[in-house]
Structures are given as C-alpha cells and as structure tokens.
Amino acid sequence: MARQKGIIKLKGTIGDITFYKTKDGHLAREKGGVDASRIASDPAFQRTRENGSEFGRAGKAGKTLRTALRTLLLNSADSRMVSRLTQSMIKVIQADLTNERGLRNVIDGEAELLVGFEFNIGGKLGTTLFVPFVGEIDRVSGSITVDFDSFIPANMIAAPGGTTHFKIISAGAEIDFEAEVFVTATSETGILPWDMTPTSAISHANAVTPGSTKPLFLALGVEFYQEVNGRMYPLKNGSYNPLALVQVSGL
C-alpha cells in the first residue's frame, strides 16, 4: 500500500495499480491475491475459509447489536466503532469451546467479553462518568436496571468545554444473534444542569422479555448540551458523548 501525493488524486485502476480513497487519505496498491474460486475449494485454504466464516459471523453480530442500540448510537459513536466492535465480536466467537473452528458463534462464545466496550473513543464513559452506579440484569423478570444515588454533576462528570447541561441515558437489549432480531428498551433523565447542585437519585428500568434465554445487555451513556438563549444544543454534535456496555449476561 502506498500513499498518493500531489495535487491530482486518482481513483480506479491503471494497469496493475489500483487507486482509492480511504479515511486515511488517497492510497494506491498493486493488484494481486489468490483467485476466489481457489480459496473456496482448495484444501490449502481451509483455515482461510474458517476465518472468513467467523469474521462474517462477527460482522453480522456487531451489526445486530448496533441496530439494537441505534437510538443511543446516533449521538455516541466514533468513526471506527464498527471495525472495533467486529474485532471484539471475533474474540467472543473465539471463546466458543463447543463448536469446531469455522462453526464457532456468539451464542456459544463469551458475550461477557463485551463488558466495558466503548462505542465512542473520543469520549469514553470510563474517563467521563465517575459517579458510582449499580447496574443489574434480572433475567427472570426481564428487568435491566441502573441506579445512581444523588451526586454533584460538576464534581462527578468530566464534561467537555462549553457544557452547561447533560443527561444520563441507558438501554437494555435482548438479542437473538442467530435470527438477527432484538428487543430494546431505553431510558433517559431530563436535561440536567452541569453545576454544583446535587441531583436527585436516578433510577432507570428497561424491560425486555421475562425469562429470556438470549444474551442481555445494559448500555449506559451521557449526552452533553450547551444552553444558548434558552435553547439546548447538543455539544459538538455528540462527538464527546460516551456510551459503553456496562453489564452483559450471555448464556
């Protein structure tokens, strides 16, 4: 892979060189690789096929999780979140000790490995929200909850410059990765002032299917706002908003 320089940037293929644009700039690379039909049938590429199968499964699982949390991710995701989540899903699949290589999946893997996944590298929950909280997943009742005692926002939330207000958001999700369907419930506080005034206690209860046998997730985040002439504006279009998976219950 080579980086294109100069005023004129090329796209397309000239001879054996392909020119293309990525988030990292205009690049060029030599055409090559093994024929697809050989990869699909040659015994020498068995491991390649197995890796490809599991990579595809990880990609689908990541997409299903993202879709389940879409309403929260609209304001709380970085540009490389999709690829980072796929890599995390691969680790979940590789933890499957039940199925053979190439057939491993999220259901038989360790979904709990996703605990702590940050959807926004630009604003991590772990370096933003310092308030102690209690998150709980009650599989029997289908209740996915998070509770906070009263706290002083300016002391316990590291907000970006220009912040005047914030709100706490959460979601409970029940996900069937095989069928690619889900049940999601969300909660949020009102928009609260980011100052030295103690908040009230905060309790979020997100209901999914009671007695579910699917993996369950609790996501928690913060959204920041700036008040201008009595109106609230999302700060920097959400680029600082943290969101993370804080509880996961897989089966």
N, C-alpha and C positions, 0 to 999 in steps of 0.2 A: 504494500500500500504506500502510495506517495501523495504528498500534498501539492495541489496546484498553486502556482504563483503567477503573478502578472495581472494585468487589467482584464483580459478576456478569460472567462471561465467556461470550460467545455462541459457538455453533458452528452452522453451517448457513447458509442463505440467506434473507434478508429483502429482498423487492423486488429491486433490482439490486445489493445489497451481500452479499458472501459473507464469513462469519466463520469463522476456522480457527485451529488451534493449531500452532505450529512449535517448534523448539528455541530460537528467538529470542523466544518468548512468544506471546501471543494477538494475532492480526493481523486486519485487515479489508481487503477490496479490492472495487472495483467490477467487476461482471460486464462482459465485453466480449470483443473479439477477433474474428477472422475465422472464418467458417464452415469446418469441417473439409473439407467436400466441395470448397469452392473452393480451398483450399490444395492439395488432392490433384490438381487438374486444371487450374487457371488457369495459363497460361504466365508470368504476372507473379510467381508464387510458385515458379518453377523453382529459384532459389537456396535458398529456404526448404526445399524438398524435398531438395535435395542436402545441405544442412547437417544436416537431420534424419536422413537416411540414415547419414551419417558419425558423427553423435552416437550413434545407436543401435548402430552397429558398435563404437564406442569403449566404450560401456557393456557390451556383451557380452564384449569382450576383457578389460576390467577385472574382470568377474565371474569369467571363466575363470582369470585369474591369481590372484585372491583365493582361489578354491576350491582351486587347486593348492597354495597356501601356507597353507591353513586351519589346520593343526595349530600353526603358529607364530603366526598372527594371533589365535588365541584369547586370547592373553595380551599382544599387542603391536600394538594399533591404536587410533587416536583416533576420535572420533565423526564426523569429517568426512573420514575416509580415503577412503571410496567416491567421493565427488564429486571429491576431489583426484586420485585415480587416473584417473578418467574424463577429467579435463582433460588429464592427462599423456598418456593414450592418444590423445586428439584431436591432440596435437602430433605423435605418432608417425605417425598416419594422414596428417596434412597434409604430412608429409615424403615421401610416396609420389609419385615423379616418373614412375611408369609408367602409372598409370591416370588417367582423367578425373575431374574433380571430381564427387563424389557416389558414385564407384565405388572411391575410394582405400581402402586397408585396411592392417592392421598388418603383414601378411607382406611387402608391397612397400614399407612405410614404413621408419622408422629406429628399430627396437626399442631400439637402444643409447641413445636419448634417455632411457630409463628408469633408466639408471645413476645412483645417488645418491638415488632416490626413497625418502623416509622414510615408513614406514607409521604412525608414531606421532609427531605433532608435539609431544606432551607430553614425550617422551623421545627425542631424536634420537641416532642412532648416532654421527653426526659430532661431537657435543659430549659423548659419554659414553665411547666406547672410543678410547683414544689409543695402543693397542698396535699397532705395525707388523705387518701380516699380508700374506701372499701368497695371492691368490685366482687360480684358474686354471680355465678351461673347455677341456677337451680333447675336441673334437667327435669325433675319430676313435675314441677309446677309450670315450667316453661318461662320462668321469670329471670331476666338478665338485668341486674341492677348495679348501680354505682351510687355511693353516698359520700357526702362531704359534710364535715362539721363547719361551723361558721369560721371564716378566715378574713384577713385583711388583704385585699387584692394587690395593692402596691408592694406588699412585703412578700407575697407568696406566688406571684405570677411575674415572670420576667418578660415584659412587653416590649415590642419594638418602638423606636422613636415615633412620636406623633399619636400614640394610642391615647384615647380618652375613655373608651368603653370596651367591654368584652362580653362574651357569653360562653358557657360550657355546653358542649354538645356530646351526645353519645348515641350508640346504636347497638342493638342486639340482633344477631343474624344466625339463622339456622340454614345450613347449606347442604344440599344434596349434590355433591360434585359429579356423580355418575350421570344423573338426569339433567344436570346444569340448571337446577331450579333452587329457589330460596324463599325464606320468609324473613322479612326485616321489619323491625320497629325502631323508631328514633325518638329521642327526647332532647330538649334544649331548655336552658334558662332564658329568661328575658335578657335584654341587653343591659348589662350592669356597669356602673361607673368603676373605672380603674383608679381607685384612690385609697385613702386610709380609712374608709368607712367599712366596718365589718359587714360581711354578707349574712344572709340568713343561712341556715342549714340547707343543703341541696340534696335532693333525692330523685334519681331517675329510675324508672321501672320500664323495661322494654320487654313486651310479651311475645313469645314465639310458641310453637306447638308443645303443649304439655306431653311429657313422656317421649320426646323425640329421640330417635336413635342416630341422628345425623350430627356432624360436628357443629358446635355452637361457639359463637364469637362475641366478645364485647370490645367495641371500639370507643375510644374516648379522645376528645379534642377540645381545642379552644379557637374561637374566632375573634379577631380584633377589629375595632372600629374607631373612627375619628369623627367627632361631632363638629360640624361646621354650620353655623347659623341655624342651629336647632335640628339639623338633619344628620342622620348617621350614614357614614360611608365606609364600606369595607376597606381596611387598611391595605394599601398596595395590592388591591385585587386578590387578596387572600394568600399572597406568596409567603407570608410569615406564619400562617395558621398551622399549628401542629395537629396531627391525628395519628394515633397508634393503636395497635391491638394490645389490650392490657390483660385480657383473660381469654383463654381458649380451652374448650372441652371437646376433645376428639374421642372417638370410640374405636 
